[in-house]
C-alpha cells in the first residue's frame, strides 16, 4: 500500500513504550474519563494543556508527528466549519475551546488504537458487556460486530483509493458522481460477500 493512502489511520503500531505495555482496559478507562470530563474544559489554557498532554503521549509512544497529524486530517473541514461558526457566534476563545476539545479527544482515541491491538480492545469490551447477558445481550456477537466494523474501515478506504485511481486513469477529474457511484456499488458488493461468508459459517441471525 502506498504512503499516500490513509490506510494507517488509527491502526496498531507495534512498540515497547510504556503506553504499548499498559493494559487495554486502563487505556479505555482513560479515554472514557477524558470524554466524560471534557465538558469541564472551558478556558483556552486548559484546552492547550490537554492538547499538549496528548501530544506528549504520542512522543512517549514513539509515534512520529506525521502519523499523529494524519489522525486529524479527515476532520479538518469539519473542525474548520465548527471554528468558523463559533468565532461568529461567541468569539475566538470559545471556538478554540470547542475545536481544541474535539481535536484532543480524536487524537487521544487514535493514540489508544495506535498503541493497543484491536483484539485486546475487543476482549475488554466483550468482558465489560458480559453482565448484560441478563437482558439478552450477546457479548461475543457484539464483539464480532465491532470487529467487522473496524475491519471494514480500511477496506472501504482501499476501495475509495481504487475508485479514485480508476477515475484519474479515465480522465474523469474530480467528478463526484464518477467517484461516489462506483464506491457505493463496490462497498455494497463487499457487504454482500461478507454476509454470505458469515451465513456460510452459521452467523446469519
Residue pairs with C-beta under 8 A, 6 or more apart in sequence:
1 7
1 158
5 157
5 158
5 161
6 70
6 73
6 74
6 157
7 154
7 157
7 158
8 67
8 70
9 70
9 71
9 74
9 110
9 153
9 157
10 71
10 109
10 110
10 113
10 114
10 153
11 113
11 114
11 154
12 113
12 114
12 115
12 116
12 117
12 118
13 61
13 63
13 67
13 114
13 115
14 20
15 61
15 62
15 115
17 60
17 61
17 62
17 115
18 60
18 61
19 27
19 57
19 60
19 61
19 111
19 115
20 61
20 115
20 116
22 115
24 116
24 117
24 120
24 121
24 123
24 124
25 124
27 112
27 115
27 116
28 112
28 121
28 124
28 125
30 108
30 112
31 108
31 109
31 112
34 104
34 105
34 108
35 105
38 101
38 104
38 105
41 47
41 50
41 97
41 100
41 101
42 97
43 97
44 93
44 96
44 97
44 100
46 97
47 96
47 97
47 100
47 101
47 104
48 100
50 100
50 101
50 104
51 100
51 103
51 104
51 107
54 104
54 107
54 108
54 111
55 68
55 107
57 108
57 111
58 65
58 67
58 68
58 107
58 111
61 111
61 114
61 115
63 111
63 114
63 115
67 114
68 107
68 110
71 106
71 107
71 110
71 111
71 114
72 79
72 103
72 106
72 107
75 102
75 103
75 106
79 99
79 102
79 103
82 95
82 98
82 99
82 102
83 95
83 96
83 98
83 99
84 95
85 95
86 94
86 95
86 98
86 99
87 95
112 121
113 121
118 147
118 150
122 143
122 146
122 147
123 143
125 142
125 143
125 146
126 139
126 140
126 142
126 143
127 139
129 137
129 139
129 142
129 143
130 139
132 139
133 139
141 203
144 203
148 194
152 190
152 194
155 190
156 183
156 187
156 190
159 183
159 186
159 187
159 190
160 179
160 183
162 186
163 179
163 182
163 183
163 186
164 179
166 182
167 173
167 175
167 178
167 179
167 182
170 178
172 178
195 204
198 204
